[in-house]
Each structure stands twice: as C-alpha cells, then as structure tokens.
Amino acid sequence: MNKNQNYTIAFRNVTKERSMSNEYEDLIEELYKNHYKEMISYAMSSLRRDIAEEVVQDAFRIACTKKEILKEKDNKAAWLMQTLKYTMKNAARSEKKYRNLITESMRLIEISREERNFTDEVDFDLTFPQWFDSAEDYDLFMKKIMEEKTYKEIAEEMGISVEACRKRFERILKKLGQKYLDIKTQEGKHTLR
C-alpha cells in the first residue's frame, strides 16, 4: 500500500463519523494530505507513536467540527498545527492523570487484596472485575492498561468508534478514581477513631 492510500484510509477514518459538504471535505482532505506527515513527526517528538497518531487524528476531528472557524482562517495549516499542539497538551495531561489514577487504582487493588487475604491471583481476579459496570468495561481497561493497546486497536476489536472507546475509558477511570477516593475517605475515618 502506498503513502497516498494510507493517507486516504486514515482520512476516511477521521471523516466517516462527520457529515460535511463535499467542498469542506475536500479542504480537510487537502490539509490531511499536505500536513499529516509533518504533524505526525511533530507529535512523535514528544509522544509515543500510538498517542501521536491519536492526537493528530483528534486535531483533524476538531477541524471537522469547527468548519466555520477554519474557513475564516487565512492560514489554515497554522490553525491546524495550533490545534495539534492543544491536543498534544491535553493528551500529555490526560496521560499523566491516567497514570496517576492507574497507580492509585493498582494500590487500591492491593489494599483490597490484603484486606481479603487473597493468596493467589485466581481468587483476586474473581473480585477485581466487580469494580466495573460490565465485563466489557473490565476488558477495555485491561486492554488499555495491561496490554497497552491504542484506542484504535481496542475500538476495532470491540466494534465501536475510537471516540466511544476513549469516552468509555475515561468513564471507567473516573469511576475507579471515585472508588479510590471512597476508600481513602473510609481509611481516614478509621484513622480518626
């Protein structure tokens, strides 16, 4: 497969969920073909490749939703690059937040394991999934955290959009974070007694 085919496939992934006029779709496609490689290189200068690809895709998703703003810009490529910089900052912030939450969640898992005197992984694995709303949420969490798969890979496996995958993961982390805070609050009450 040549580079143009790769760009076209990746572009279609970005635009398939958006309804756009042919004229605006042509504009986005032109920007994609002319700047995708540069944007990926820039993003990879500070992010892992899988995250770099996601933030570039996000920048184009934003461009797809902000057509009135983008149309007014004289230098559309500069606007797109600035959008990429914001998505990179958000990704780095989210990654840090997720890593902290994951670290705390793993600590929470260990606390639960110690409190229940689990002696082997089998017993523990039967309890851990109960912290999730569904087996699908548990699978998504394990694929993202333990297997370090990208949102795109997980979305394809689960048959959902990348954006839906990302939102689910964020919801899962939020709930785990709340569970962690609840346990920390209970620990504080026990300490005060």
C-alpha positions, 0 to 999 in steps of 0.5 A: 500500500502506498503513502497516498492510500494510507493517507486516504484510509486514515482520512476516511477514518477521521471523516466517516463519523462527520457529515460535511459538504463535499467542498469542506471535505475536500479542504480537510482532505487537502490539509490531511494530505499536505500536513499529516506527515509533518504533524505526525513527526511533530507529535512523535517528538514528544509522544509515543507513536500510538498517542501521536497518531491519536492526537493528530487524528483528534486535531483533524476531528476538531477541524471537522467540527469547527468548519466555520472557524477554519474557513475564516482562517487565512492560514489554515495549516497554522490553525491546524498545527495550533490545534495539534499542539492543544491536543498534544497538551491535553493528551500529555495531561490526560496521560499523566492523570491516567497514570496517576489514577492507574497507580492509585487504582493498582494500590487500591487493588492491593489494599483490597487484596490484603484486606481479603487475604487473597493468596493467589491471583485466581481468587483476586481476579474473581473480585477485581472485575466487580469494580466495573459496570460490565465485563466489557468495561473490565476488558477495555481497561485491561486492554488499555492498561495491561496490554497497552493497546491504542484506542484504535486497536481496542475500538476495532476489536470491540466494534465501536468508534475510537471516540466511544472507546476513549469516552468509555475509558475515561468513564471507567477511570473516573469511576475507579478514581471515585472508588479510590477516593471512597476508600481513602475517605473510609481509611481516614475515618478509621484513622480518626477513631 
